[in-house]
Amino acid sequence: MKLAISGKGGVGKTTLTALLAREAVSQGYKVLAVDADPDANLPTTLGIEEEIAPLAELGELIAERTGGATGMIKLNPKVDDIPERYSVHKDGIRVMVLGAIRGGGAGCACPESSFLRGLLGHLLLERDELVLVDMEAGIEHLGRGTAQGVDALLVVVDPDRRSLETAARITRLAQEIGLGQVLAVGNRIHDPSDGEYIESGLSSGVRLLGYISYSEPLRLSGREGFPIIEESVRREAGKIFSALARKASRSEGG
Amino acid sequence: MKLAISGKGGVGKTTLTALLAREAVSQGYKVLAVDADPDANLPTTLGIEEEIAPLAELGELIAERTGGATGMIKLNPKVDDIPERYSVHKDGIRVMVLGAIRGGGAGCACPESSFLRGLLGHLLLERDELVLVDMEAGIEHLGRGTAQGVDALLVVVDPDRRSLETAARITRLAQEIGLGQVLAVGNRIHDPSDGEYIESGLSSGVRLLGYISYSEPLRLSGREGFPIIEESVRREAGKIFSALARKASRSEGG
């Protein structure tokens, strides 16, 4: 199962990615969690204290793999050894940090962009683990070929109009690049009216998988970086993961 | 005065940009507010209901200005007429939407990237208004030459470790590209301990300009998109703008 998680910055994308990764491990999945949002910090959220250098910043590696020094850029660089060599394990989850995937659209052939796109394609098309990719709101760099490896795009929204606007933009992009199934999770729900607000504001064709309630302990634990998850929040995440696994397997079946 | 506003997604960058723009107008400045974060929505926050297409998506305009169709890319495209032609006025503020400035580092010469960098350089180096740029956390695309036109980079942080980590990364980038003065604003402050947490977590060399308190009416108004600002919040923003204007003029004086 391959899942991309996106949404406006600050809606709780990274926290949800971490919650789903833990739930997947507890249900026996082999999990690869990929931080592809330069503005997120998935390792900290998963309790990893060591600093992991984003792959985008490993200039020598990128130059070596894309042949940048020769004046020609390989558009399909060798990347299959990267997950094993450049990842950190924690609590049964393999974690990778990609960093900023920049590039001016499909025509861009900068070395970093070619390398990271190649790597993301490999992760989404060829790995046999459950892959969760924490992505920024701009998902265009997935590309059509890679997008087809994604079983579902999960868009996280909170009860704020701008987060719904971003969700609508992401949904449009997903349709353009052929990313089939778009699902939503409502986060930071204070009361039922927040849920109704989100439900009525989602684009048509987007299925709402469930909600995560607002949690004051979770907000306060943000100071330490590692989230404190209340049992009620864990149960909500568990339900969302189960719904997700059902939908993804149904989509694989046909 | 030229100000860039940055910070982790969701910390309230766009709301602060809007608050400062209004404050500047009320103090008699001519204001140009630039939305350079594809994940933000400055027009909505300023009460503009019409949709403004991001300049990054105006493919024909970009091709025309960068000469993309000729097979050669002009690195200094003509852009000085763009602010007048592609902006919307509201309450004395001129608003422009740039969209995603992508590009794999300084070596990237994609048409969109050349066009938007040229435009940002023009706005920051040549305009005689107060320019406020709402930027994403990745500020690398400012480039050294343009960065030197910025009087101050304002980093917005909330009491969350990941927002401080992003602030530290932005500060490092700012120093690398020669962007002189880095200032911080603490947002969404619930109580004095939040302020102390932020103060103790900022990188050395970053000066804390002030705080904006957490406001429940502001959070709730997010559903409508247009923020409801309490008088107390407005006063806090006013103090921050005055401190900013003092610092920027001091930096100009030498």
Interface residues (C-beta under 8 A of the other chain):
Chain A: K8 G9 G10 V11 T14 P38 D39 A40 N41 T44 T45 A100 R102 G103 G104 G105 G107 C108 C110 P111 E112 S113 E136 A137 G138 E140 P159 D160 R161 R162 E165 T166 Y197 R219 G222 R223 E224 G225
Chain B: K8 G9 G10 V11 T14 P38 D39 A40 N41 T44 T45 A100 R102 G103 G104 G105 G107 C108 C110 P111 E112 S113 E136 A137 G138 E140 P159 D160 R161 R162 E165 T166 Y197 R219 G222 R223 E224 G225
